[in-house]
Amino acid sequence: MKTAILTDSSAYLSTEDIKRYNIHVIPISVVFGNESYREGIDIDNAEFYRKLNVSKKLPTTSQPPIGELIEIYNQLADEGYDTVISIHLASTISGLLSQVANVATMLDNIRVIPFDSEITVALMGDLVKYAAALANIGTNPDEIIKKLEEQRSTINELMVVDDINNLVKGGRLSNATAFIGGLLNIKPILTFDSQTDEIVAFDKVRTMKRALKRVESIVTDDLKNIDYKVKFFVIDANDRKAGDTWVKSIHEKFPNIKIEQGYFGPSIGAHLGEKALALGWEKDINFDEIK
């Protein structure tokens, strides 16, 4: 039995990790007017945010066409894989997983198992690396799914956006009306709702500095109820300096917790906007020790 691991470009995996873990990636496209760019292929992070800052209209995103999905699954079958676990961004913010499930019914030369990460960016990327590490030692695909579900249940995240307009206009915020308007310089704190997996705003704080401190306070309370080792992810939207500063603050408060950094690339930055920051945390697993 040979299992392939496929994900989409919103996992923002490094070239090194893709090669190291033998991961396959299909790009999501970001659209400015009549121009479509495949994330990580036709446009990089820096160029995306340059375009975002001068664009008169918000960009949109486009999932891979069905034909492209069929092509990559057939290619994996030709390479000798009999199963592919297809891990994608939360189905509540994208129709990609539904499209994958549809394509899975069309194929009889390879088993396609769609898996909803219920998240995106670096946290999804970690699920992908975990699945790949397990696949590389020959773990049964059904057992991989079981382990992914267990790991997914440990994931938490909080996001602070500099400007909520992109999410509101794009319809990605389920309780947007409660957070529109209000005082100048209010920074909404967002999360993926634990019941619906939709992005929801549950608090709003004046100034980014206070919002980040509020996030740290929420995390501190959450960690009191966790009995396993965790690791953090600090993720920024084209503001690495702010991300670095937050890492320093978090490290001072939690000196024994490992912190990794990631970024919001085009397909997610199109909705969150520039200068968003997020803190994610999950059970810490050393993939390199999986044997």
N, C-alpha and C positions, 0 to 999 in steps of 0.2 A: 504494500500500500504506500503510495507516494502522494503527499498532500502539499499543495501550493498555498501560499498566503498572498492575497491581493488586498490592496487598500486604495484609497483615493488620495489625491495630492494634499488634501487638507490635514493630513497627519503630519506634514512638514518634517519628514524624516531626512536625515542627512544622507548624502551620497554614500558615505562610509557605512552607515547602518544598513542601507538598502543592499549593499554588496555583502556585508558581513553576515546578515541574517537571510540572505536570498529572498528578498521581498519584492513583489511586483506591484507597480503603482500605475493607476490610470488617472489622467489629469482632469480636473474640473476647469471650466473656462470662465473667465471674467470678461464682461462685455461693456465696452465704452462706445455708446452710439451704435454705429454699424460695424465696429471693429471688435473681433473676438480674439482673445488671447488665452492659450492653454497655460495654466498655472505651472510654473517651474520649467516650462519649455520655451514659450514665446515671450514670457514676461517674468522678471524677477521681482523681488520684494521692493527694492529701491525704486525701480521704474514704475511699479504699480502706484506707490504712494505719491510719486511725482505727478502722475496722471490724475490721481484722485484730487490732489490739491488745486489743480487748474480746471478740472472738469466742471461744466455748468450743470450737468445732470449726474445723479448718482449712478454708478455702474451697477449692472446686474450680474448674476452668475448663471451658468448653464451646465447642467450635468452631461456626462458623456453620452453620445448617441447610442442607441441600442446596437447598431451595427458594430461600433467600436468595442462594446462589451462582448458581443458574440465572438468577435475576432480574437480578443485576448484569451477568452476561455478556450476556444478551439486551438489556439497556439499552445496553451498549457497542456491540453490533451495530447497534442502532437509531440510534446516534449516528454511524455510519459507519465504525466500526473493523472491520477484517477479521481482526485477530489481537490476542490479549491475552496478554502474558507475566505469569503469576501467580506472584509470588515470595513464599514463605512461610517461617515458622520451621522449624527443623530437624525433619525427619520422624521423628527418633529420640525427640523429646520431645512430639510432637503428631501426631494423625492427620489434620490439616487438609490436608496436601499430597496424601495418599492420596484424600481426599474430592474434592479439586480434579481429580485425575487421573480419577476416576470420572465426575464431571460432564462433563469434557471429551469423553468418549465419547458423551454424550447430545446434544451440540449439533452442528447442521449449518449454522448461520448465522454462526458465528465460530470461528476456530481458537484453541484455548486451549492454551498451552504452560506446563505446571507447571514451576517451578524451585525446587529445594531449596536454600535459602541455607546450610544446614548450620550455622546460627548463629541469632541473634535480636537484638533491641534495636538499638542504634545501628549496629552493624556490618552488620546486615541492611539497616538504613535506608540506609546508604551504597551498598550494592548496588542498592537500589531507585532511588536518585537517579541512579546511573550508568546504569542501564537506561533511565530516563526521559529523561536528557540525550541518549542515543543515539537513542531513538525520536523525540524531538522534531526531529532533523535528518534523519529518514527512513531511518535505518539498517535494513537487512534484519533481520527478527527472528531468523533463524538466526545472523547475525553478532553480534547482541546477546547471544545465549546463549553463543556462543563467548567473547566478551569477559568476560561474567559469570563463566564457569568459570575463566578465567585470573585474574581479580581474586579470586575466592573462594579460590583456591589460595594466596594471600598472607596470608589472614586467620589470626590467632592470638589467643588470649584466655586469661586466667587469672582465676579468680574466688575470692574469699575470703568464706566465709559465716560469719556470726556464730553461727548455730545450724543444725546440719545436719538437725534433726528433720523439717522440712517436706519436704525432698528425700527423706529415707528413707521417711516415711509415704506420700508421693505416688508412690513407685516410680520417681522420675526419676534416681536415682543407681545406676549399674549395679554398682559394687563397694562398695555401702554397708556390708556386714558388716565389712569390714576397717577401717572408720573409726568404728564405733559404740563408745561408751564411751571408756575411756582416761582420761587426765588431765584435770582441770578446766581450763577455759579454752583447750582446744586448738582451733585454727582450721584447718579443712581447706582446702587449695588445690585447686580444681577446674578442669577444662578439658573441652572437647569433644575426645574422642579422635580422633586424625588418621586412624585406620583405620575405626572404627565410627561416628564422629560422635555417640556417646553421651556424656553427662556422666559423667566419672569423677573420682574423687579420687585424686591421685597423691602428695600430701605432706600432712603435718599439722605445724603449728608452734604453739608455745605463745605466746599473745597475738596480738592483731591487728597490733600494731606490727611484730613480728618477721615475721609472715606477709607483710605488705606489702613489707618489705625483701627477703624471699625472692623475691617476685614480681619485684621490680626486678632482682635478681641473675640470675634466669632469663632475663628479657628482654635484659639486657646480653649474655649469652652467645649468645642467638639472633641478635641484631643483627650479631654478628661474621660470620655466614654469609649476610648479605643484601647484595646489591649494588645495591639501588634505594632511593629515598627513601621513608621510611615516615611515617605519622602515628599518633598514639595516641588512644585513647578511654578516658576514665575514667568509669565508670558506677557510680552509687550507688543503693541501695534506701532512699529516704526519709532520707538522711543527707547532704545537700549539704555541710554543714560538713566532714565527714570527706572527702568527695570533693574539696573545695577544698584541704584540707590536703595530700592526696595529690598533687594536681596541682602544687602548689608544690614538693614533694619531687622529683617526677619531672622537673619543669622544671629544677631545679638540677643533676640528674644528666645530663639530655639537653636542653641549652639550645637546640639547633638543630632539635628535632623538634616539629612542631605538635601541640597537644593539644586535643581537643574533649571536651566533657562530655555525658553522657547519663544516663538513669535507667532503673531497673527498675520498670515500671508494674505494674498489677494482674495481668495474665495471667502474668507471669514472677515478680513478687514473691510471688504465692500459693505458689510452690514454693521460692524462695530464702529468703523471709522478710525481715524488716526488717534494715537495717544491713549488708547484703552489699555488697561492693565488687568491681569488676572492672577489669582493664586489658586493652584490646584493641589490636592493632596490625595494620596492613595497608599495602600499597603506596599511596602518596599520589597520588591523581589529582585534578586540578582540573577538576571537571565543567563549570565556567563557560567553560573554554577549548575544550570539545568543539564543533567546527564542521564 
